Amino acid sequence: MVRLVLAVLLVLGYVAAEEDFNCQPSGSFPKTVCYTSKCAVAVKGQIQHELNAAFGYMYMGAYFAQYAVDRPGIAKFLLESATEERSHAIQMLDYLNTRGIKLNIPNYTFNNNQLNTSFVGKTRPYKAALEQALNMEIEVTNLIYNVVKECGEDYHGADVFTNPILDEQHNGVRKLQGAVKTYADLHLNQENDEAAAALAEYIFDLKMLNGQF
């Protein structure tokens, strides 16, 4: 019996050390709030990445919504993507609040590197914007995988970011991959024909406006 108790204590001690749970009395329900510090740090960092991505999508969406550019399809897609990234940041904030983790993200700054405006000067800004959006989605998805890894010992935290956030990220990547491929197919052998290329872009934009991507 003594050996069993010692074994249990050793296991519990190992798990506590491994998981690095911070448990503090809250004074109300729940009486004790527990979380892993490395998960909390990863989530707080990811909130800034999500907001940076949202601002980047908003900028690109506003660019294509201008009357001089007039591409409502991709503008709608990009602005909806901005809303999705912002909603992810809100979900993460809700997670921190649910677990009783104090929100202290000091010196928040907008990452200008995330907002790459080089697509504006491209000969084909539409194509460049699609490719940039795809790269942003892939980058954010990889960052979320890092959050899941850091929260691996906190099953609630890992589950929050696996579903539905990762599902939405993978769906976004898949849509953009299909959009880039379709755009390239429509422009096949038309790079030297400005009128045909403009018509192909207009048709593609109608597809985006109708929700085909």
N, C-alpha and C positions, 0 to 999 in steps of 0.2 A: 504494500500500500504506500509506504514511504517512497519507494522507488518510483511508483506511478506518479505521485504528487510532484516529486522532483523533476521527473521527465516532462510533465505538463508545464511546470514553471519555466523550465529551460526552453521549451518550445515557444511559450508565450513571450518570454523575454527575447528570444530570437526574432519573432515576428514583429514585436514592438520596435526593436532596433532596426529591423529591415525596412519597415514601413514608415518609420519616423513620424508617427502620428502626434499631432499637437492637440491635446485635449484640455479645454478650459471650461470651468463652470460659467454658465451663461446667466444664471439667476432666474431663468424662466424656462419654458419648454422650447427646445429640448434642454434638459438640465446640463448636459455636457455637449459641446460642439467639438468634433474631431475632424481634422483634415491633415493631409501631408503637405509639408512646406514646399517641396519641389513641385508638386502639382499646382499649388496656389501661385507660385512664381511663374510657372509656365503659362497659366491661364491669364494672369495679368499682362504678361508680355504679348500674348496672342490678341488680346483686346485691341492693342495699338495696331497690330498688323491688319486686323479686320477693318478698323476705321480707315487706315491708310488705303486699303484696297477700295473701300467704299468711296472715298474722295477721288481716287483715280478714275473709277467708273463714272462718277458724277461729272468730272471734267470732260471725259471723252464723250459722254452722252450729250452734254451741253454743246460741245463743238459741232456734232453732227445734227443737232436740232436747230442750228442757226439757219435763217432763211437763205443765206448765201450758199450753204452746203446742202441743206434740204434732203437729208437722208433719215426720214422718220423711223424706218425699220430698225436700223442699228442703234439709233438714239434711244428708242423704246427698250431695246434689249439691254443696252448698257445701263440705263437708269434703273431698270428692274434688277440688274445685277448689283448695283449700288445698294438698293434696298435690301437685298438678300444678305450682303456682307454686313450691313448695319444691323440687321436682325440677329446675325450670329454674335456680334459684339454684345447685343442686349441679352441674348441667351447666356452668354458667359458672365455678364454682370449679375444676372438672376441666379446663376449657379453660386457665385461668390456670396451673394446675400443669403441664399438658402442654407449654405453651410456655415454661415456666421463669420465669414472671413472678411476682415476689415479691408475696405477698398482704399489703398494708398498707393497710387501710381504717380510718383513724384516726377516733376519736370517733363510732363507730357509734351512732346513736340511732333509736329507733322513731318513725316519722312518724305522730303522732296524727291529722293531717289526713286520712290515708289511711283511718283507721278511723272512718268517719262512722256514728254510732249513732243518727242522727235517725230511721231507719226504725222504731225501737222505738215511738216515740210516735205513729206514723201510725194513722189509722183503719183502713187496710188495710196492715199491716206486710209482709204477704206480697208484695204488688205492689211496694211500695217497695224491698224487699230484692232482688227480681228486677231492677228497674231500676238499683239501685245496683251490683249484680254486673255487669250489662251495661256500665255506665259504667267500672267498674274494668277490665274486660277490654279495652275500647277504648283506655283510657289506657295500659295496660301494652303493648298491641300497638304503639301509636304510639311509645312509648319504645324498644321493641325495633327498630323501623325506624330510629330514630336511631342505635342501636348498629351496625346493619348499614351505615349510611351512614359512620359513623366508622371502620368496619373495612373499607371498600370497597377499600382498597389492600392489605389483608391477606386474601388469598383464603380462607385456611383459617378465619380468624376470621369472615368474612362467611358462609361456608358453614355453620359450626357453628350460627349463630343463625338462618339462613334455614330450615334443615331439621335437626331436626323442630320447633323451637320456634315459628316463625311459623305452620307448619301447624296446630299445636295451638291457638295463639291464635286464628286465624281460625275454626277449628272451634268453639271455645268461644264466640266472638262470635255465630256463626250459630245455635248451639243456644239461646243466651239470647235472641236476637231472636225465634226461633220460640216460645220459652217465654212471653215477654212477650205476643206476639200471641195465642197460644192462651188464655192466662189472661184477656186482655181479651175474647176472643170468648165464653168461658164465663160471664163476668160481664155480658154485654151485656143492658141493660135490667133489671138485677137490683140496682142500687145502692140502691134504696129497699126492697128485700125482704131483710132480714137473714138469714132462714132459707135462702132460695134462694142467696144469695151465699155463705153458709157451706158449703152443700152443693157448690156449684161449686168452691170452694177445696179442699174435701176430695177431690173427684174429680180435680182437677188434681194434687194432691199425690200421689195414688195413681199417676198417670201418671209423675210424676218418680221415685217409688220403684221403679217397674217399668222404669226406664231409657229411657223414651220421649223424654227430653230430656237 
